[in-house]
Amino acid sequence: MEPIDINLLQQEIDERANKQVYVHLETTNGAYASHFNKDSYNVGAFIRNAKVQYERGKVVGAESTYRVGLKLEIGWIYAEGVNKYEINENGSLLMAGHDREGRLMVALQISETPFHY
């Protein structure tokens, strides 16, 4: 994955707007929290292959972390803390946020075909 270039990422998001796409959204502090602090809560959210059509998408932020929002007809999907992205061999847009130790904290993926892994 590459560091975010806000203009290039915005182009990729725009190319997928107004199409039926599949979204994967995941947030986690995983087991990281309780390994280092027994009083911490483990939190996470996971949705895979949500079929949506977004009207527009927007990347905002500066320097190291970004928020990516997808405007739906009746609401929003967004991920905050994204700092890397890539286009995989299937043409899917993969975005992720990793902490300073390289651990995954948030993932937002958009694909015109369902995710199979």
N, C-alpha and C positions, 0 to 999 in steps of 0.2 A: 504494500500500500504506500501511497505517496502523501506527503503533506498537502493540505488543502490549498489549492489555487482557487480563490472564491469565484473568479470569472469563468474558469473552465468547469468547475462544479455546477455553477448556475446554468451553464449551457446544457450540461447533461440532464439536469433536472427538468429544464424547459423542454427538451426533446421528448420526454416521457409524459408530459402533461396532456390531458384530454384523451388518454388511452386507457383501456382496461389494463391494469397492472397488478402484480402481486407484491405485497409488502411484508417484509420481515422486520420486526421491531423488538429489540431486546435491551433491557437495562439490568445491571447487576452490580452489586459489590461482592457477590458470591460469598464464598466462605472466607474471603479475605478479612472481612470485618471481625468476625469472632475469633479468628486465629491470632489476631494482634490485640484484641480488646474484648474480654469475655462479656462486657456489658453492652457491646454493640449489637445491633440487629442486622441480620442478613436481610437484604431486600432485593427484589428483582421483578421484572415484568417480561413477558414473552408472548409474542403473537407471530404466527407463521402462516404465510399464504393467505393473508387477508386480501380479498379481491376488491380493489377500489379504482376509482377514476378521480384524479385530482385536477382541479381547475388551473391551479398555478402552484409553483413552489418557490420558496425563498430561502436563501442562505444569508445569515447575518452573523456578525461577530468580527473579531479582529485578532490578528497575530497568531494565536495558538489554538483557540477553541471556538467552535461555531455552533449555531443553532440552525437546524434545517427544518422548515415547516412545509407541509403539504396541505393546501386549502381544498377541502372537500365541499360538496354541495351543502352539507349540513354540519360541518365542523372542521376540525383540524387534526392532523397527525404531526407530531414534532419530536425531534430528538435534540437534546442539548448536550454539549461536551464533545461533539464530533471534531476530530483533528486529522483524520486520514481518509483517503478514498481510492478506489480503483474501479476499472471496468474489467469484469472477468471474461473468460473465453466465450461465455454465452451471451455477452452483451449486457449483463446485469450490472447495475450501479451499486457498489458496495461502499458503505460509509461506516466508520467506526471511531470511537473515542477510547483511547488507552490512557491509563494513568502513568505516572513517572516511572513505574517499574515495568511498564509494557503490558499490564493486565487489562483485559477488555472491561470497559465500564458501560458502553452503549454501542449498539449497532442499529443501523437503518439501512435496509437493502430494498431495491426496487428492480423488478424484473417483469418482462412481458410474458414469461412462462413461469409456472410454479417452481418453487424451490424443492429439490428432491433429497437433499442431504440433511 
